[in-house]
Amino acid sequence: MMKKLQKLGKALMLPVAALPICGILMGLGYAIAPGVMGVPGAATSGALYNIGFLLIKAGGALIDNMAWLFVIGVAVGLADDKDGTSALAGLVSWLMMTNLLSTGVVTTLMPAIADDPVKTLAFDKIQNVFIAIIAGIIGSACYNRFKNAKLPDWLAFFSGKRCVAIVTGLVSILVSVVLLFVWPIIFGALVSVGEAIIGMDGIGAGIYAFLNRLLIPTGLHHALNNVFWFDTIGLGDLSHYWAGDVSGQNGVTWSLGMYMSGFFPCMMFGVFGAALAMIKTAKNKKAAIGLVLSAAICAFICGVTEPFEFGFMFLCFPLYIVYAALYGIFTVITYYVGFRAGFCFSAGATDLVFSSFLPAANNTLMIIPLGIAAFVVFYLVFYFAITKFNLKTPGREDEEADFAEADKNATLANNDFTAIAAAVLEGLGGKENVASLDNCITRLRIEVKDGTQVNEKKIKAAGVAGVMRPSQTAIQVIIGTKVQFVADEMAKML
């Protein structure tokens, strides 16, 4: 199971890599044009406003459509040969499910739902990352299973890859029927949990923050957010804060901002601490720096944490639970020290600055000691957990667990990639013995059906830098930085 989750995590790396720059663009845009997010007294026209507005829209083009990126990334990443047909299949599944489970369609099929605000809200939020990942998995699974399907002569045109999208559509209808009943139950249960912890003051805020982060992979955090941030049940921490209200007025019976404040030290500083721990413990530091450092900058500026979170949540979900727990702890702390801030977009530096001018803001400078504490705690906890339990964070994944200095300098005996691929394939026992082929930065990663057919001497004679066998059926062939060319040639032969 963990191996499958790690494969899913690797598939998410491509779409996640596109997100940090978009988050940074949005943060800069809000800094230049705070009027876009309704800051009182901010300009809503002029050259600077237009520049900021343009940056926000440019970044939002991907941030607001993150689910589409995940559909395609998961579908292609999980496909056996990374063929674009799987991306089309994933997109078919996404469009099918989100349309069938849209509020308009669902209330037509089941009119009673229209009278239930919680169920209606559940289907209003159906276009989320969780559904996107499901769609990507369905698309890739259908592709892997039916890409070579042979139909009768009178249907021969639809054989092979052409039938993948058709099968995907049928499967997506069945999954939609299941979600039609399951999704609102889960969503409603989380709303009930939110209602139950409202009266628990700081502890309740901490539980909420923990669940908020924990549910990010499923998209169900929207259920809790609507309870605490908006006026779903008469609370509305976010809406009252930005309306300029204060505690004790206009129906605000709680400490205004308490359900947002705890995110600031975690997103702005805690993510940086966790990122540093990942970089320090990575075996492939270049890969780790490229992903987590840019993601941490994105989180600091505008509070977009998905590039960081999706970078490791499926590679190492136990560590993600710890990460969510740290959010809960710091939210409790911020409640009792009296730090209050709010966000319109997310808990980054941009929102912190502009929210500090609103009436409900309090002890804003406490972000400095809270931020330092969050940085240190996140760093120490992540560093200890990663090294103590050998956790698979970016740069430490299974395919790079044995990443050695020699790999970086590994070279082929020649550049005849076709001949090398053919020789390696022969040493593996022929294409009939190969179950799957993949590659990381310097290595071919192959799963064989029968490990006894593998001849390591033949593989080494192909001119490769080395061969490793993590298990009886798992083979790693060290190629060097030109591994992609050999992998492409071998994929053709397979």
Residue pairs with C-beta under 8 A, 6 or more apart in sequence:
3 398
5 314
5 315
5 317
6 314
6 315
6 392
6 397
6 398
7 77
7 78
8 74
8 77
8 78
8 133
8 137
8 314
9 310
9 311
9 312
9 313
9 314
9 315
9 397
10 77
10 315
10 397
10 399
11 73
11 74
11 76
11 77
11 78
11 136
12 70
12 73
12 74
12 77
12 310
12 311
12 314
13 73
13 77
13 291
13 311
14 73
14 76
14 77
15 66
15 69
15 70
15 72
15 73
16 73
16 291
16 295
16 306
16 307
16 310
16 311
17 290
17 291
17 307
18 62
18 69
19 62
19 63
19 66
19 69
19 295
19 298
19 304
19 306
19 307
20 294
20 295
20 297
20 298
20 304
20 307
21 59
21 294
21 298
22 58
22 59
22 60
22 61
22 62
22 63
22 304
23 59
23 63
23 298
23 299
23 301
23 302
23 304
23 307
24 59
24 297
24 298
24 301
24 302
25 55
25 56
25 58
25 59
26 55
26 56
26 59
26 60
26 63
26 302
26 304
26 345
27 59
27 298
27 301
27 302
27 304
27 348
27 349
27 350
28 52
28 55
28 301
29 36
29 51
29 52
29 53
29 54
29 55
29 56
29 57
29 58
29 59
30 36
30 37
30 52
30 56
30 302
30 345
30 350
30 351
30 354
31 52
31 350
31 353
32 48
32 49
32 51
32 52
32 55
33 42
33 43
33 48
33 49
33 50
33 51
33 52
33 53
33 56
34 42
34 52
34 354
35 42
35 43
35 44
35 49
36 49
36 52
36 53
36 56
37 344
37 345
37 351
37 354
38 242
38 344
39 354
39 357
40 244
40 357
40 358
42 354
43 49
62 69
63 304
66 129
66 132
66 306
67 94
67 127
67 128
67 129
67 131
67 132
68 91
68 94
68 132
70 129
70 132
70 133
70 136
70 310
71 87
71 90
71 91
71 93
71 94
71 132
71 133
71 135
71 136
71 139
72 87
72 90
72 91
72 136
73 136
74 90
74 132
74 133
74 135
74 136
74 137
74 139
74 140
75 86
75 87
75 89
75 90
75 91
75 135
75 136
75 137
75 139
75 140
75 143
76 82
76 83
76 84
76 86
76 87
76 90
76 140
77 136
77 140
78 86
78 136
78 137
78 140
78 141
78 144
79 85
79 86
79 140
79 143
79 144
80 143
80 144
80 147
80 436
81 437
81 491
81 494
83 143
83 147
83 161
85 143
85 147
85 161
85 164
85 165
86 139
86 140
86 143
86 144
86 164
87 139
88 139
88 164
88 165
89 138
89 139
89 140
89 142
89 143
89 164
89 165
89 168
90 135
90 136
90 138
90 139
90 140
90 168
91 135
91 139
92 139
92 165
92 168
92 169
92 172
93 134
93 135
93 136
93 138
93 139
93 168
93 169
93 171
93 172
93 175
94 131
94 132
94 135
94 136
96 168
96 169
96 172
96 173
96 176
97 126
97 131
97 134
97 135
97 172
97 175
97 176
97 179
98 126
98 127
98 131
99 105
100 172
100 173
100 176
100 180
101 123
101 126
101 131
101 176
101 179
101 180
101 183
102 123
102 126
103 120
103 123
103 124
103 126
106 113
106 123
106 180
107 113
107 114
107 120
107 123
109 180
110 180
113 119
113 120
113 123
113 184
114 120
116 184
117 232
118 184
118 187
118 188
118 191
119 184
119 187
119 188
121 187
121 223
121 226
121 232
122 183
122 184
122 187
122 188
122 223
123 183
123 184
125 187
125 219
125 222
125 223
126 183
128 218
128 219
128 222
129 216
129 217
129 218
129 219
129 306
130 217
130 218
130 219
130 220
131 179
131 219
133 217
134 175
135 172
138 168
138 171
138 172
138 175
139 164
139 168
142 164
142 167
142 168
142 171
143 161
143 164
143 168
145 167
146 163
146 164
146 167
147 160
147 161
147 164
148 160
149 159
149 160
149 163
150 159
150 160
151 158
151 159
151 163
158 166
186 220
187 220
187 223
188 223
190 211
190 215
190 220
190 223
190 224
191 223
191 224
191 226
191 227
191 232
191 233
193 211
193 224
194 208
194 223
194 224
194 227
194 228
194 233
195 227
195 233
197 203
197 204
197 207
197 208
198 204
198 227
198 228
198 235
198 254
200 207
201 255
201 258
201 335
202 258
202 331
202 332
202 335
202 336
203 332
205 258
205 259
205 262
205 331
205 332
205 335
206 262
206 328
206 329
206 331
206 332
206 335
207 328
208 224
208 228
208 259
208 331
209 259
209 262
209 263
209 327
209 328
209 330
209 331
210 324
210 325
210 327
210 328
210 331
211 221
211 224
211 324
212 221
212 224
212 225
212 324
212 327
213 221
213 309
213 323
213 324
213 327
214 320
214 321
214 324
215 221
215 223
215 224
216 306
216 309
216 313
217 310
217 313
217 314
217 320
226 232
227 233
227 235
228 235
228 237
228 259
229 235
229 236
229 237
229 238
229 239
229 259
229 260
230 236
230 238
230 239
231 239
234 251
235 254
237 254
237 256
237 257
237 258
237 259
237 260
237 342
238 259
238 260
238 342
238 343
238 344
240 250
240 251
240 252
240 256
240 360
241 256
241 257
241 260
241 342
241 355
241 358
241 360
242 342
242 344
242 355
242 358
243 250
244 358
244 359
244 360
245 252
245 256
245 359
245 360
246 252
246 256
246 359
246 360
247 253
247 254
247 255
247 256
247 360
255 335
255 340
256 340
256 342
256 360
257 340
257 341
257 342
257 360
257 361
257 362
258 335
258 340
260 341
260 342
260 343
260 347
261 331
261 334
261 335
261 339
261 340
261 341
261 342
262 327
262 328
262 330
262 331
262 332
262 333
262 334
262 335
263 303
263 327
263 331
263 343
263 346
263 347
264 334
264 339
264 341
264 343
264 347
264 352
264 367
264 370
264 371
265 330
265 334
265 367
265 370
265 371
265 373
265 374
266 326
266 327
266 330
266 347
266 374
266 378
267 299
267 300
267 303
267 305
267 346
267 347
267 348
268 299
268 300
268 303
268 347
268 348
268 349
268 352
268 367
268 371
268 374
269 300
269 370
269 371
269 372
269 374
269 375
269 378
270 326
270 327
270 330
270 374
270 375
270 377
270 378
271 295
271 296
271 299
271 300
271 305
271 308
271 378
272 296
272 299
272 300
272 375
272 378
273 374
273 375
273 376
273 377
273 378
273 379
273 380
273 382
274 292
274 296
274 308
274 323
274 378
274 379
274 382
275 292
275 293
275 295
275 296
275 308
276 379
277 378
277 379
277 380
277 381
277 382
277 383
277 386
278 288
278 292
278 312
278 382
278 386
278 393
278 394
278 395
279 285
279 288
279 289
279 292
279 293
279 395
280 383
281 383
281 386
281 387
281 393
281 395
281 396
282 288
282 289
282 393
282 394
282 395
282 396
283 395
283 396
283 400
283 401
283 403
284 395
284 396
284 400
284 403
284 441
285 395
287 394
287 395
287 400
287 441
288 393
288 394
288 395
291 307
291 311
291 394
292 308
292 311
292 394
294 307
295 305
295 307
295 308
295 311
296 308
298 304
298 305
298 307
298 308
299 305
299 307
299 308
299 348
300 348
300 349
301 348
301 349
301 350
302 345
302 346
302 348
302 349
302 350
302 351
303 343
303 345
303 346
303 347
303 348
303 350
303 351
304 346
304 348
305 346
309 320
309 323
311 394
312 319
312 320
312 393
312 394
313 320
315 392
315 393
315 394
315 397
316 391
316 392
316 393
318 389
318 391
319 382
319 385
319 386
319 391
319 393
322 381
322 382
322 385
323 378
323 382
326 374
326 377
326 378
326 381
330 370
330 373
330 374
330 377
333 370
333 373
334 366
334 370
337 363
337 366
337 370
338 362
338 363
338 366
339 362
339 363
339 364
339 366
339 367
339 370
340 360
340 361
340 362
340 363
341 347
341 351
341 352
341 355
341 356
341 361
341 364
341 367
342 351
342 355
342 358
342 360
342 361
343 351
343 352
343 355
344 351
344 354
344 355
345 351
352 364
352 367
355 361
356 364
382 393
385 391
386 393
386 396
390 396
392 398
392 401
397 440
398 470
399 438
399 440
399 443
399 445
399 476
400 440
400 441
402 468
402 470
402 476
403 441
403 442
406 465
406 466
406 478
407 441
407 442
407 443
407 465
407 478
407 480
408 442
408 481
409 480
410 442
410 465
410 466
410 478
410 479
410 480
410 481
411 465
411 480
411 482
412 420
412 463
412 464
412 465
412 479
412 480
412 482
412 486
413 420
413 462
413 463
413 464
414 420
414 463
415 482
417 482
417 485
417 486
417 488
417 489
418 489
419 462
420 462
420 463
420 464
420 486
420 489
421 486
421 487
421 489
421 490
421 493
422 489
422 493
423 458
423 459
423 461
423 462
423 463
424 444
424 459
424 462
424 464
424 477
424 486
424 490
425 431
425 434
425 490
425 493
425 494
426 458
427 454
427 455
427 456
427 457
427 458
427 459
427 460
427 461
427 462
428 434
428 446
428 448
428 453
428 454
428 459
428 475
429 448
429 450
429 453
429 454
429 455
430 453
431 493
431 494
432 449
433 448
433 449
433 450
433 453
433 454
434 446
434 447
434 448
434 449
434 494
435 446
435 447
435 448
435 449
435 473
436 446
436 447
437 444
437 445
437 446
437 487
437 490
437 491
437 494
438 444
438 445
438 446
438 487
439 445
439 479
439 483
439 484
439 487
440 483
441 481
441 483
442 478
442 479
442 480
442 481
442 483
443 476
443 477
443 478
443 479
443 483
444 475
444 476
444 477
444 479
444 483
444 486
444 487
444 490
445 474
445 475
445 476
446 474
446 475
446 476
446 477
447 473
447 474
447 475
448 454
448 473
448 475
449 473
450 473
451 469
451 472
451 473
454 469
454 475
456 467
456 469
459 467
459 475
459 477
460 466
460 467
464 477
464 478
464 479
465 478
465 479
465 480
466 477
466 478
467 475
467 476
467 477
467 478
468 475
468 476
468 478
469 475
469 476
470 476
479 486
